[in-house]
Amino acid sequence: MLQKILRTDDARTTILIRLMVGVVFLSEGIQKFLFPDIRGAGRFEKIGLPSPEFLGTFVGFFEANCGALIILGLFTRLASIPLIIIMLVALATTKLEILANDGLWEMLHAFRTDWAMLLGSIFLLLKGGGNWSADKILTHGA
């Protein structure tokens, strides 16, 4: 079972997607702790989510840790799952309101980074960490 989760192909370019997704999520997760009033609990409270203090810590923890795992290419598929969920929740809680109030073009503009992170995370879920990843090393290049 673990071998199936770690299995990846020999694509050397996957590291570009890993770096894009991993660095953004690592940075955003850390910022939820450094700037909780604007990036963490305060942001979640502003958009009306329940238990903003808990959610700020919870989401920050997963963003930072899963981002770091993705940068390393370690348990890439597993690490991408919470990030996909985070991006879907971001769409539902912030971008659908923009769509309803300001229209399609404003929503697409506001969702551009979220969209890249969502698709990058889905890509990593499907493909794994690629050639230059800890997953590849752990599977002995199989």
N, CA, C and O of each residue as an XYZ file, in Angstrom:
568
protein
N       0.826     -1.196      0.000
C       0.000      0.000      0.000
C       0.873      1.265      0.000
O       0.635      2.192     -0.774
N       1.880      1.289      0.871
C       2.771      2.441      0.932
C       3.491      2.647     -0.398
O       3.678      3.781     -0.839
N       3.892      1.557     -1.032
C       4.567      1.659     -2.330
C       3.664      2.323     -3.369
O       4.137      3.100     -4.198
N       2.362      2.019     -3.326
C       1.426      2.628     -4.280
C       1.298      4.125     -4.036
O       1.200      4.907     -4.981
N       1.300      4.520     -2.771
C       1.179      5.935     -2.435
C       2.435      6.695     -2.851
O       2.344      7.818     -3.347
N       3.592      6.100     -2.655
C       4.865      6.753     -2.965
C       5.225      6.684     -4.441
O       5.987      7.521     -4.925
N       4.694      5.710     -5.164
C       5.071      5.484     -6.570
C       4.921      6.764     -7.394
O       3.940      7.497     -7.265
N       5.891      7.004     -8.217
C       5.874      8.180     -9.081
C       6.583      7.834    -10.383
O       7.195      6.773    -10.509
N       6.493      8.724    -11.328
C       7.157      8.476    -12.605
C       8.550      9.112    -12.602
O       9.028      9.572    -11.565
N       9.189      9.134    -13.759
C      10.547      9.669    -13.879
C      10.575     11.119    -14.355
O      11.634     11.631    -14.719
N       9.434     11.774    -14.353
C       9.385     13.149    -14.868
C      10.262     14.078    -14.033
O      10.091     14.199    -12.820
N      11.186     14.717    -14.698
C      12.087     15.641    -14.009
C      11.461     17.021    -13.842
O      11.886     17.796    -12.986
N      10.470     17.326    -14.642
C       9.852     18.651    -14.581
C       8.822     18.780    -13.461
O       8.385     19.891    -13.164
N       8.431     17.694    -12.843
C       7.463     17.747    -11.747
C       7.980     18.598    -10.604
O       7.190     19.150     -9.837
N       9.271     18.712    -10.480
C       9.843     19.537     -9.415
C       9.378     20.994     -9.537
O       9.255     21.687     -8.527
N       9.123     21.456    -10.744
C       8.648     22.834    -10.925
C       7.270     23.021    -10.282
O       7.021     24.027     -9.618
N       6.391     22.058    -10.482
C       5.059     22.123     -9.868
C       5.191     21.968     -8.354
O       4.518     22.665     -7.595
N       6.058     21.055     -7.917
C       6.266     20.880     -6.470
C       6.763     22.162     -5.832
O       6.281     22.543     -4.765
N       7.712     22.833     -6.459
C       8.232     24.077     -5.901
C       7.174     25.178     -5.895
O       7.056     25.919     -4.920
N       6.411     25.287     -6.966
C       5.360     26.301     -7.027
C       4.347     26.083     -5.902
O       4.062     26.998     -5.128
N       3.809     24.876     -5.817
C       2.781     24.574     -4.822
C       3.367     24.584     -3.418
O       2.793     25.183     -2.509
N       4.489     23.936     -3.240
C       5.071     23.800     -1.914
C       5.492     25.118     -1.297
O       5.208     25.370     -0.126
N       6.166     25.964     -2.063
C       6.642     27.244     -1.522
C       5.472     28.152     -1.171
O       5.488     28.807     -0.129
N       4.460     28.199     -2.026
C       3.308     29.057     -1.730
C       2.598     28.588     -0.465
O       2.296     29.403      0.407
N       2.326     27.287     -0.349
C       1.627     26.799      0.837
C       2.481     26.904      2.090
O       1.963     27.257      3.150
N       3.759     26.613      2.003
C       4.642     26.765      3.164
C       4.623     28.214      3.646
O       4.465     28.474      4.839
N       4.782     29.142      2.730
C       4.785     30.558      3.069
C       3.452     30.998      3.669
O       3.430     31.686      4.689
N       2.349     30.610      3.048
C       1.025     31.001      3.548
C       0.755     30.401      4.923
O       0.163     31.054      5.783
N       1.184     29.173      5.129
C       0.988     28.534      6.427
C       1.760     29.248      7.522
O       1.226     29.497      8.603
N       3.019     29.580      7.247
C       3.837     30.302      8.226
C       3.229     31.671      8.525
O       3.211     32.111      9.674
N       2.730     32.343      7.484
C       2.146     33.670      7.680
C       0.887     33.640      8.554
O       0.571     34.630      9.212
N       0.178     32.527      8.564
C      -0.995     32.413      9.440
C      -0.590     32.466     10.909
O      -1.384     32.868     11.760
N       0.627     32.067     11.204
C       1.144     32.153     12.572
C       1.807     33.504     12.837
O       1.677     34.046     13.935
N       2.513     34.052     11.853
C       3.199     35.330     12.030
C       2.238     36.520     12.062
O       2.442     37.479     12.806
N       1.200     36.441     11.251
C       0.238     37.542     11.103
C      -1.189     37.034     11.268
O      -1.982     37.109     10.329
N      -1.527     36.518     12.445
C      -2.841     35.894     12.615
C      -4.016     36.842     12.388
O      -5.087     36.402     11.969
N      -3.834     38.130     12.656
C      -4.950     39.063     12.489
C      -5.349     39.262     11.032
O      -6.520     39.507     10.742
N      -4.393     39.160     10.115
C      -4.728     39.389      8.706
C      -4.670     38.127      7.843
O      -5.306     38.081      6.790
N      -3.927     37.110      8.261
C      -3.783     35.891      7.459
C      -4.425     34.658      8.091
O      -4.761     33.706      7.387
N      -4.593     34.668      9.392
C      -5.094     33.484     10.102
C      -6.470     33.706     10.682
O      -7.438     33.923      9.953
N      -6.552     33.649     12.013
C      -7.839     33.718     12.705
C      -8.620     34.975     12.339
O      -9.837     34.916     12.158
N      -7.940     36.102     12.229
C      -8.628     37.346     11.875
C      -9.282     37.276     10.517
O     -10.393     37.769     10.325
N      -8.600     36.670      9.586
C      -9.164     36.501      8.224
C     -10.365     35.565      8.259
O     -11.384     35.838      7.625
N     -10.252     34.465      8.995
C     -11.353     33.513      9.067
C     -12.562     34.119      9.785
O     -13.707     33.844      9.426
N     -12.302     34.935     10.786
C     -13.398     35.615     11.482
C     -14.088     36.607     10.546
O     -15.316     36.702     10.538
N     -13.312     37.339      9.766
C     -13.844     38.337      8.834
C     -14.777     37.710      7.797
O     -15.787     38.308      7.427
N     -14.442     36.512      7.332
C     -15.300     35.872      6.327
C     -16.402     35.021      6.950
O     -17.182     34.387      6.239
N     -16.465     35.008      8.289
C     -17.585     34.383      8.968
C     -17.469     32.895      9.238
O     -18.478     32.223      9.454
N     -16.253     32.372      9.228
C     -16.089     30.947      9.522
C     -16.156     30.712     11.027
O     -15.712     31.555     11.806
N     -16.703     29.583     11.438
C     -16.778     29.290     12.872
C     -15.397     28.959     13.445
O     -14.504     28.524     12.719
N     -15.234     29.167     14.734
C     -13.988     28.843     15.449
C     -12.746     29.369     14.726
O     -11.856     28.588     14.390
N     -12.673     30.666     14.483
C     -11.553     31.197     13.691
C     -10.187     30.956     14.315
O      -9.212     30.762     13.588
N     -10.087     30.964     15.652
C      -8.790     30.719     16.296
C      -8.306     29.302     15.995
O      -7.147     29.087     15.638
N      -9.215     28.344     16.145
C      -8.864     26.955     15.840
C      -8.522     26.797     14.367
O      -7.503     26.201     14.018
N      -9.381     27.336     13.501
C      -9.171     27.177     12.061
C      -7.867     27.821     11.595
O      -7.178     27.266     10.739
N      -7.525     28.974     12.140
C      -6.276     29.623     11.751
C      -5.081     28.733     12.026
O      -4.197     28.581     11.182
N      -5.060     28.141     13.222
C      -3.967     27.236     13.591
C      -4.017     25.955     12.767
O      -2.989     25.492     12.273
N      -5.200     25.385     12.618
C      -5.392     24.126     11.896
C      -4.950     24.253     10.439
O      -4.166     23.444      9.941
N      -5.464     25.275      9.770
C      -5.137     25.470      8.355
C      -3.659     25.844      8.200
O      -2.982     25.341      7.303
N      -3.163     26.719      9.064
C      -1.748     27.096      8.995
C      -0.832     25.897      9.160
O       0.165     25.769      8.451
N      -1.173     25.009     10.104
C      -0.382     23.800     10.327
C      -0.334     22.949      9.060
O       0.741     22.525      8.634
N      -1.501     22.698      8.457
C      -1.530     21.851      7.261
C      -0.860     22.517      6.071
O      -0.154     21.854      5.311
N      -1.069     23.822      5.896
C      -0.423     24.500      4.775
C       1.103     24.443      4.907
O       1.799     24.114      3.946
N       1.612     24.760      6.083
C       3.064     24.780      6.275
C       3.664     23.383      6.155
O       4.654     23.193      5.449
N       3.078     22.417      6.833
C       3.654     21.070      6.832
C       3.484     20.358      5.499
O       4.420     19.724      5.012
N       2.315     20.455      4.910
C       2.119     19.811      3.606
C       2.935     20.519      2.529
O       3.430     19.873      1.605
N       3.080     21.836      2.638
C       3.938     22.566      1.706
C       5.375     22.088      1.792
O       6.030     21.888      0.768
N       5.873     21.900      3.021
C       7.246     21.407      3.199
C       7.401     19.991      2.647
O       8.400     19.683      1.997
N       6.419     19.134      2.905
C       6.477     17.769      2.365
C       6.502     17.772      0.844
O       7.226     16.989      0.228
N       5.721     18.640      0.245
C       5.674     18.705     -1.222
C       7.004     19.223     -1.782
O       7.476     18.726     -2.804
N       7.600     20.201     -1.133
C       8.913     20.679     -1.588
C       9.916     19.527     -1.588
O      10.692     19.372     -2.531
N       9.895     18.725     -0.534
C      10.794     17.578     -0.441
C      10.384     16.423     -1.359
O      11.193     15.548     -1.668
N       9.141     16.430     -1.783
C       8.630     15.303     -2.557
C       8.425     14.074     -1.677
O       8.574     12.944     -2.140
N       8.091     14.289     -0.433
C       7.904     13.206      0.536
C       6.416     13.046      0.822
O       5.757     13.985      1.270
N       5.895     11.861      0.563
C       4.454     11.593      0.695
C       3.660     12.636     -0.093
O       2.666     13.178      0.391
N       4.114     12.900     -1.300
C       3.561     13.969     -2.136
C       2.065     13.818     -2.338
O       1.309     14.778     -2.190
N       1.641     12.608     -2.678
C       0.207     12.402     -2.926
C      -0.620     12.679     -1.671
O      -1.639     13.366     -1.734
N      -0.185     12.150     -0.551
C      -0.924     12.359      0.701
C      -0.923     13.837      1.095
O      -1.943     14.359      1.546
N       0.207     14.504      0.928
C       0.315     15.917      1.309
C      -0.561     16.805      0.441
O      -0.984     17.874      0.883
N      -0.835     16.387     -0.769
C      -1.649     17.222     -1.658
C      -3.133     17.197     -1.287
O      -3.859     18.136     -1.612
N      -3.588     16.160     -0.624
C      -5.025     16.033     -0.324
C      -5.531     17.160      0.579
O      -6.520     17.802      0.225
N      -4.899     17.434      1.733
C      -5.396     18.554      2.541
C      -5.338     19.889      1.802
O      -6.181     20.758      2.023
N      -4.353     20.054      0.932
C      -4.219     21.310      0.202
C      -5.344     21.474     -0.817
O      -5.829     22.586     -1.024
N      -5.754     20.403     -1.443
C      -6.900     20.447     -2.351
C      -8.154     20.845     -1.575
O      -8.935     21.679     -2.032
N      -8.339     20.253     -0.415
C      -9.507     20.576      0.409
C      -9.470     22.049      0.823
O     -10.494     22.730      0.765
N      -8.311     22.543      1.235
C      -8.177     23.948      1.619
C      -8.560     24.855      0.462
O      -9.253     25.852      0.667
N      -8.124     24.532     -0.745
C      -8.435     25.383     -1.894
C      -9.920     25.325     -2.257
O     -10.494     26.337     -2.661
N     -10.539     24.168     -2.119
C     -11.976     24.069     -2.395
C     -12.786     24.868     -1.367
O     -13.781     25.505     -1.710
N     -12.352     24.826     -0.117
C     -13.024     25.624      0.917
C     -12.814     27.114      0.641
O     -13.741     27.907      0.810
N     -11.625     27.498      0.222
C     -11.367     28.900     -0.120
C     -12.286     29.354     -1.242
O     -12.817     30.464     -1.198
N     -12.476     28.518     -2.231
C     -13.390     28.846     -3.333
C     -14.808     29.046     -2.799
O     -15.464     30.038     -3.117
N     -15.272     28.106     -1.996
C     -16.641     28.156     -1.499
C     -16.884     29.326     -0.543
O     -17.962     29.920     -0.554
N     -15.899     29.657      0.276
C     -16.119     30.666      1.319
C     -15.793     32.087      0.900
O     -16.282     33.037      1.510
N     -14.980     32.247     -0.125
C     -14.595     33.617     -0.494
C     -14.876     33.962     -1.959
O     -15.271     35.088     -2.260
N     -14.685     33.044     -2.836
C     -14.776     33.398     -4.254
C     -16.198     33.322     -4.805
O     -16.524     34.063     -5.732
N     -17.043     32.463     -4.276
C     -18.421     32.396     -4.758
C     -19.182     33.674     -4.425
O     -20.062     34.092     -5.177
N     -18.841     34.296     -3.291
C     -19.454     35.580     -2.939
C     -19.047     36.664     -3.935
O     -19.862     37.504     -4.318
N     -17.791     36.639     -4.347
C     -17.325     37.597     -5.358
C     -18.073     37.369     -6.662
O     -18.472     38.326     -7.325
N     -18.263     36.117     -7.032
C     -19.016     35.791     -8.242
C     -20.432     36.356     -8.159
O     -20.914     36.976     -9.106
N     -21.088     36.142     -7.033
C     -22.472     36.607     -6.863
C     -22.565     38.130     -6.845
O     -23.505     38.700     -7.398
N     -21.598     38.789     -6.213
C     -21.682     40.242     -6.044
C     -21.055     41.039     -7.181
O     -21.564     42.094     -7.562
N     -19.947     40.532     -7.724
C     -19.174     41.334     -8.672
C     -19.059     40.733    -10.068
O     -18.566     41.389    -10.986
N     -19.507     39.494    -10.236
C     -19.503     38.887    -11.555
C     -18.340     37.944    -11.807
O     -17.416     37.809    -11.004
N     -18.429     37.306    -12.949
C     -17.480     36.264    -13.331
C     -16.050     36.778    -13.425
O     -15.137     36.144    -12.896
N     -15.834     37.909    -14.083
C     -14.473     38.365    -14.332
C     -13.751     38.745    -13.048
O     -12.557     38.479    -12.906
N     -14.459     39.362    -12.118
C     -13.850     39.686    -10.823
C     -13.507     38.413    -10.051
O     -12.456     38.321     -9.417
N     -14.417     37.428    -10.114
C     -14.156     36.168     -9.419
C     -12.951     35.457    -10.036
O     -12.097     34.951     -9.308
N     -12.874     35.415    -11.343
C     -11.735     34.765    -11.997
C     -10.426     35.477    -11.647
O      -9.399     34.828    -11.446
N     -10.462     36.779    -11.576
C      -9.261     37.531    -11.196
C      -8.860     37.195     -9.754
O      -7.689     36.943     -9.472
N      -9.830     37.193     -8.858
C      -9.539     36.917     -7.444
C      -9.100     35.475     -7.219
O      -8.386     35.192     -6.256
N      -9.511     34.569     -8.082
C      -9.254     33.138     -7.899
C      -8.007     32.651     -8.631
O      -7.716     31.456     -8.600
N      -7.271     33.533     -9.283
C      -6.180     33.084    -10.148
C      -5.096     32.305     -9.404
O      -4.659     31.261     -9.889
N      -4.659     32.775     -8.261
C      -3.645     32.045     -7.503
C      -4.236     30.774     -6.910
O      -3.605     29.717     -6.929
N      -5.452     30.885     -6.384
C      -6.123     29.709     -5.819
C      -6.276     28.625     -6.883
O      -6.084     27.441     -6.605
N      -6.620     29.036     -8.093
C      -6.800     28.100     -9.206
C      -5.480     27.388     -9.524
O      -5.461     26.174     -9.732
N      -4.395     28.137     -9.561
C      -3.086     27.535     -9.834
C      -2.710     26.547     -8.732
O      -2.195     25.466     -9.016
N      -2.965     26.917     -7.477
C      -2.645     26.027     -6.353
C      -3.534     24.785     -6.362
O      -3.069     23.686     -6.061
N      -4.816     24.958     -6.708
C      -5.726     23.815     -6.777
C      -5.290     22.851     -7.876
O      -5.168     21.651     -7.629
N      -5.057     23.352     -9.068
C      -4.657     22.469    -10.174
C      -3.278     21.864     -9.948
O      -3.054     20.701    -10.283
N      -2.353     22.633     -9.386
C      -1.037     22.083     -9.067
C      -1.132     20.960     -8.052
O      -0.450     19.943     -8.177
N      -1.978     21.142     -7.046
C      -2.165     20.101     -6.023
C      -2.820     18.855     -6.613
O      -2.443     17.733     -6.276
N      -3.793     19.051     -7.484
C      -4.437     17.900     -8.148
C      -3.417     17.170     -9.014
O      -3.380     15.939     -9.025
N      -2.593     17.917     -9.737
C      -1.536     17.312    -10.549
C      -0.639     16.420     -9.690
O      -0.336     15.289    -10.070
N      -0.216     16.934     -8.528
C       0.671     16.162     -7.652
C      -0.036     14.953     -7.054
O       0.595     13.918     -6.843
N      -1.313     15.062     -6.781
C      -2.082     13.911     -6.309
C      -2.075     12.811     -7.370
O      -1.917     11.634     -7.046
N      -2.245     13.190     -8.616
C      -2.313     12.211     -9.701
C      -0.943     11.653    -10.096
O      -0.822     10.460    -10.373
N       0.084     12.499    -10.124
C       1.394     12.097    -10.653
C       2.415     11.707     -9.598
O       3.322     10.926     -9.886
N       2.293     12.227     -8.387
C       3.322     11.981     -7.382
C       4.441     12.992     -7.492
O       4.314     13.998     -8.190
N       5.534     12.725     -6.805
C       6.621     13.686     -6.654
C       7.585     13.814     -7.806
O       8.366     14.765     -7.843
N       7.561     12.895     -8.744
C       8.476     12.976     -9.881
C       9.862     12.424     -9.571
O      10.103     11.870     -8.498
N      10.751     12.584    -10.516
C      12.089     11.973    -10.448
C      12.914     12.460     -9.260
O      13.503     11.649     -8.546
N      12.963     13.757     -9.042
C      13.797     14.307     -7.977
C      12.961     14.515     -6.724
O      12.669     15.646     -6.336
N      12.579     13.405     -6.096
C      11.723     13.474     -4.909
C      12.154     12.413     -3.906
O      12.761     11.403     -4.262
N      11.826     12.668     -2.649
C      12.061     11.661     -1.609
C      11.225     10.412     -1.881
O      11.654      9.298     -1.579
N      10.042     10.594     -2.446
C       9.207      9.434     -2.795
C       9.953      8.505     -3.748
O       9.930      7.286     -3.575
N      10.603      9.069     -4.736
C      11.364      8.273     -5.711
C      12.506      7.531     -5.021
O      12.764      6.365     -5.321
N      13.181      8.200     -4.107
C      14.285      7.566     -3.378
C      13.771      6.429     -2.516
O      14.377      5.358     -2.476
N      12.658      6.649     -1.823
C      12.087      5.627     -0.943
C      11.589      4.397     -1.679
O      11.544      3.303     -1.116
N      11.219      4.576     -2.930
C      10.785      3.430     -3.739
C      11.945      2.849     -4.536
O      11.752      1.999     -5.406
N      13.150      3.318     -4.230
C      14.389      2.819     -4.856
C      14.348      2.989     -6.364
O      14.845      2.145     -7.110
N      13.749      4.096     -6.808
C      13.724      4.373     -8.231
C      12.785      3.482     -9.014
O      12.808      3.491    -10.245
N      11.951      2.705     -8.316
C      11.051      1.785     -9.028
C       9.961      2.513     -9.759
O       9.123      1.883    -10.405
